[in-house]
Amino acid sequence: MSLQHTLARLGLAMLVGMAAASCAMSPVAEQPAAIAVPQAAPRVTGVNQRAEREHRRLLAAFGGDYRAPAAQRMVDDVAARLVPATERPDQHYRVTILDSSMVNAFALPTGNIYVTRGLLALANDASELAGVMAHEMAHVTANHALARDELEKRNDLISRVNVQVLKDPGGDKAFRANVQGAVAGFSREQELEADRIGIRTTAGAGYDPYGSARFLEALDRNMRLGRGGGAQTSDTANFMGTHPGTPQRIALALRSAREVAAPGTGERGRSAYLDAIDGIDWGDDPQNGDVRGRIFRHPRLGIIFTAPDGFTLDNSSQALMGVARNGEIALRLDAVELPPSDPLDAFLSAGWIDGVSTESTTLTTINGLPAAVGVALGKEWTFYLGAVRLNGTVFRLVVAARQRDAAIEQEFRTAMESLRRMTPAEIRAIKPLRLRIVTATAEDTPETLSRRMVGVTQPLERFRVLNGLRPDDALKPGERYKIITG
């Protein structure tokens, strides 16, 4: 079992989850304007209550709708241009930008289309966005959701017959295993079909049909780069998780594009697109936890923490995780509710991981707060444990290493001593990161512009991924590029 997997199994209350539960944005009455093209197309009368409930549920799950007028106008314009080129130009659509850093897009059968601000930040021109939106429209026009629902209902009926009528639970288990594979294969085929339809739609609307392949490549690079200051993570539904993203899919997208147009055909719309996304938020809401290098700040919970030198931090929805020395050392900071009467040293001795025994614990005080530290030994790992009580919450730090090491133990204690209350001034100083568009000069290189980036790890590679640049690509003087700033 890997160290990261071991730490991930510590299933107590989660730092970010606690904050999110108290600050989730409520759905609002005002929604983005619906797109109806052409004007003479039939309208849906009345309100589909089920669809509206699903819409509001999605808003709540993804942080609400993101209010950025220029970006909203841009996605609406792209959708309006695509609709006449679809297989059902009478279909009614409503596009919502979700306030999420995840790279994600999806559609409901009713014609509600959702794109996250994280997806807008990754795309580099209007043709790439058009490829994504045309893909989602294809799911609607091809009735993919309804077909998948019918398949699952039919399989559920057969399963109930197996168990309730034929009294064959063993046969049902085998049947369900086959069903899972069938549904997965059915879904993958739907995705590839939506790609093909979407690329034809994109070309029919006058956009560059090769934008779909470019975006899929950027998506793949973004996933491989991983999370760092608001990059993609795997703890929430994401585009690559719900859409097969492989080199084969990119190759098929290129083939589909070649079937409808030669390279260089169609509009990219890069300049207008960059204008529309200039200034949008980047990464997670800093009020739910902010990582800047080795420093982690959580203004809602009022704590600040500094990881040991060499650690790369990831503020996931479960906890603050960190790794160093190519995964040979890892840390986890999370929070748990503990009754005030429960002593912290007993808490550390409770045993959090199977096969790990706590060797020693010591009560202490850290920055004026009640605390405890200890050491636990496993077969393969040594765990340095710490707990600090603040305002009814216990913050727990675990640092794990392959072997017991006095230097690592000292790094752990230094990190523990860095955990403290934030001052009101520190809380007020936290601002969200934003995506900004800058113009390259003749002296600029990817290295010089990436050095202007803040709040992200691997800034050079992040800059390249954000701008669709390969390692040997040079910047073009006068061309505009995306950077992340405070």
CORKARA-V40463 format. One record per residue. N is the residue number from 1. RES is the residue in one letter. SS is DSSP state (a for helix, b for strand, c for the rest). PSI is psi as a letter, one per 20 degrees, with the letter a starting at -180 (none if undefined). Layout:
# CORKARA-V40463
n: [N:N]
res: [RES:RES]
ss: [SS:SS]
psi: [PSI:PSI]
This chain:
# CORKARA-V40463
n: [1:2:3:4:5:6:7:8:9:10:11:12:13:14:15:16:17:18:19:20:21:22:23:24:25:26:27:28:29:30:31:32:33:34:35:36:37:38:39:40:41:42:43:44:45:46:47:48:49:50:51:52:53:54:55:56:57:58:59:60:61:62:63:64:65:66:67:68:69:70:71:72:73:74:75:76:77:78:79:80:81:82:83:84:85:86:87:88:89:90:91:92:93:94:95:96:97:98:99:100:101:102:103:104:105:106:107:108:109:110:111:112:113:114:115:116:117:118:119:120:121:122:123:124:125:126:127:128:129:130:131:132:133:134:135:136:137:138:139:140:141:142:143:144:145:146:147:148:149:150:151:152:153:154:155:156:157:158:159:160:161:162:163:164:165:166:167:168:169:170:171:172:173:174:175:176:177:178:179:180:181:182:183:184:185:186:187:188:189:190:191:192:193:194:195:196:197:198:199:200:201:202:203:204:205:206:207:208:209:210:211:212:213:214:215:216:217:218:219:220:221:222:223:224:225:226:227:228:229:230:231:232:233:234:235:236:237:238:239:240:241:242:243:244:245:246:247:248:249:250:251:252:253:254:255:256:257:258:259:260:261:262:263:264:265:266:267:268:269:270:271:272:273:274:275:276:277:278:279:280:281:282:283:284:285:286:287:288:289:290:291:292:293:294:295:296:297:298:299:300:301:302:303:304:305:306:307:308:309:310:311:312:313:314:315:316:317:318:319:320:321:322:323:324:325:326:327:328:329:330:331:332:333:334:335:336:337:338:339:340:341:342:343:344:345:346:347:348:349:350:351:352:353:354:355:356:357:358:359:360:361:362:363:364:365:366:367:368:369:370:371:372:373:374:375:376:377:378:379:380:381:382:383:384:385:386:387:388:389:390:391:392:393:394:395:396:397:398:399:400:401:402:403:404:405:406:407:408:409:410:411:412:413:414:415:416:417:418:419:420:421:422:423:424:425:426:427:428:429:430:431:432:433:434:435:436:437:438:439:440:441:442:443:444:445:446:447:448:449:450:451:452:453:454:455:456:457:458:459:460:461:462:463:464:465:466:467:468:469:470:471:472:473:474:475:476:477:478:479:480:481:482:483:484:485:486]
res: [M:S:L:Q:H:T:L:A:R:L:G:L:A:M:L:V:G:M:A:A:A:S:C:A:M:S:P:V:A:E:Q:P:A:A:I:A:V:P:Q:A:A:P:R:V:T:G:V:N:Q:R:A:E:R:E:H:R:R:L:L:A:A:F:G:G:D:Y:R:A:P:A:A:Q:R:M:V:D:D:V:A:A:R:L:V:P:A:T:E:R:P:D:Q:H:Y:R:V:T:I:L:D:S:S:M:V:N:A:F:A:L:P:T:G:N:I:Y:V:T:R:G:L:L:A:L:A:N:D:A:S:E:L:A:G:V:M:A:H:E:M:A:H:V:T:A:N:H:A:L:A:R:D:E:L:E:K:R:N:D:L:I:S:R:V:N:V:Q:V:L:K:D:P:G:G:D:K:A:F:R:A:N:V:Q:G:A:V:A:G:F:S:R:E:Q:E:L:E:A:D:R:I:G:I:R:T:T:A:G:A:G:Y:D:P:Y:G:S:A:R:F:L:E:A:L:D:R:N:M:R:L:G:R:G:G:G:A:Q:T:S:D:T:A:N:F:M:G:T:H:P:G:T:P:Q:R:I:A:L:A:L:R:S:A:R:E:V:A:A:P:G:T:G:E:R:G:R:S:A:Y:L:D:A:I:D:G:I:D:W:G:D:D:P:Q:N:G:D:V:R:G:R:I:F:R:H:P:R:L:G:I:I:F:T:A:P:D:G:F:T:L:D:N:S:S:Q:A:L:M:G:V:A:R:N:G:E:I:A:L:R:L:D:A:V:E:L:P:P:S:D:P:L:D:A:F:L:S:A:G:W:I:D:G:V:S:T:E:S:T:T:L:T:T:I:N:G:L:P:A:A:V:G:V:A:L:G:K:E:W:T:F:Y:L:G:A:V:R:L:N:G:T:V:F:R:L:V:V:A:A:R:Q:R:D:A:A:I:E:Q:E:F:R:T:A:M:E:S:L:R:R:M:T:P:A:E:I:R:A:I:K:P:L:R:L:R:I:V:T:A:T:A:E:D:T:P:E:T:L:S:R:R:M:V:G:V:T:Q:P:L:E:R:F:R:V:L:N:G:L:R:P:D:D:A:L:K:P:G:E:R:Y:K:I:I:T:G]
ss: [c:c:a:a:a:a:a:a:c:c:c:c:c:c:a:a:a:a:a:a:a:a:a:c:c:c:c:c:c:c:c:c:c:b:b:c:c:c:c:c:c:c:c:c:c:c:c:c:a:a:a:a:a:a:a:a:a:a:a:a:a:c:c:c:b:c:c:c:a:a:a:a:a:a:a:a:a:a:a:a:a:a:a:c:c:c:c:c:c:c:c:c:b:b:b:b:b:b:c:c:c:c:c:c:b:b:b:c:c:c:c:b:b:b:b:b:a:a:a:a:a:a:c:c:c:a:a:a:a:a:a:a:a:a:a:a:a:a:a:a:a:c:c:a:a:a:a:a:a:a:a:a:a:a:a:a:a:a:a:a:a:a:a:a:a:c:c:c:a:a:a:a:a:a:a:a:a:a:a:a:a:a:a:a:a:a:a:a:a:a:a:a:a:a:a:a:a:a:a:a:a:a:a:a:c:c:b:c:c:c:a:a:a:a:a:a:a:a:a:a:a:a:a:a:a:c:c:c:c:c:c:c:c:c:c:c:c:c:a:a:a:a:c:c:c:c:a:a:a:a:a:a:a:a:a:a:a:a:a:a:c:c:c:c:c:c:b:c:c:a:a:a:a:a:a:a:a:c:c:c:b:b:c:c:c:a:a:a:c:b:b:b:c:c:b:b:b:b:c:c:c:c:b:b:b:b:c:c:c:c:c:b:b:b:b:c:c:c:c:b:b:b:b:b:a:a:a:c:b:b:b:b:b:b:b:b:b:c:c:c:c:c:c:a:a:a:a:a:c:c:c:c:c:c:c:c:b:b:b:b:b:b:b:b:b:b:c:c:b:b:b:b:b:b:b:b:b:c:c:c:c:b:b:b:b:b:b:b:b:b:c:c:b:b:b:b:b:b:b:b:b:c:c:c:c:a:a:a:a:a:a:a:a:a:a:a:a:a:c:b:b:c:c:a:a:a:a:a:a:c:c:c:b:b:b:b:b:b:b:c:c:c:c:c:c:a:a:a:a:a:c:c:c:c:c:c:c:c:a:a:a:a:a:a:a:a:c:c:c:c:c:c:c:c:c:c:c:c:c:b:b:b:b:b:b:c]
psi: [p:q:g:h:h:g:h:h:i:n:l:a:q:p:g:h:h:g:g:h:h:i:j:p:p:q:q:q:h:p:r:q:p:q:p:o:p:r:h:i:q:q:q:p:q:a:p:n:h:g:h:h:g:h:g:h:g:h:g:h:h:k:j:r:q:p:n:n:g:g:h:g:h:g:h:g:g:g:g:h:h:h:g:h:i:r:i:n:i:i:q:p:q:p:p:p:p:q:m:q:i:q:o:q:q:r:q:q:h:i:j:p:p:p:q:q:h:h:g:h:h:h:q:i:r:h:h:g:g:h:g:g:h:h:g:h:h:h:h:g:h:j:k:g:g:h:g:h:g:g:g:h:g:g:h:h:g:h:g:h:g:g:g:h:g:i:l:m:h:g:h:h:g:h:g:h:g:h:g:g:h:g:g:g:h:g:g:g:h:g:g:h:g:h:g:g:g:h:h:g:g:g:g:h:i:j:r:o:i:i:h:g:h:g:h:h:g:h:g:g:h:g:g:h:h:a:q:o:l:j:a:q:r:j:i:q:p:r:g:h:h:i:p:p:n:r:h:g:h:g:g:h:g:g:g:h:g:h:h:h:q:q:q:i:q:r:p:h:l:g:g:h:g:h:g:h:i:p:i:q:q:p:a:r:o:i:i:j:p:p:p:n:c:i:p:p:p:n:h:h:i:k:q:q:q:p:q:q:p:i:p:p:q:o:n:a:i:h:r:o:q:q:q:r:l:k:j:h:q:q:q:p:p:a:q:q:p:p:p:h:i:p:q:h:h:h:g:h:i:h:o:h:p:p:j:p:p:p:g:q:q:p:q:a:p:o:l:j:q:p:r:q:q:r:p:q:p:a:h:i:q:p:p:p:q:q:p:p:p:o:l:i:q:p:p:p:p:p:p:q:q:h:r:p:p:h:g:h:h:h:h:g:h:g:g:g:i:i:o:r:q:q:q:h:h:h:g:h:i:p:q:q:q:q:p:q:p:q:p:p:r:h:i:q:r:h:g:g:h:h:i:i:q:q:j:q:r:l:h:g:h:g:g:g:g:h:j:k:q:r:h:j:p:q:q:o:p:i:q:q:q:p:r:p:r:none]
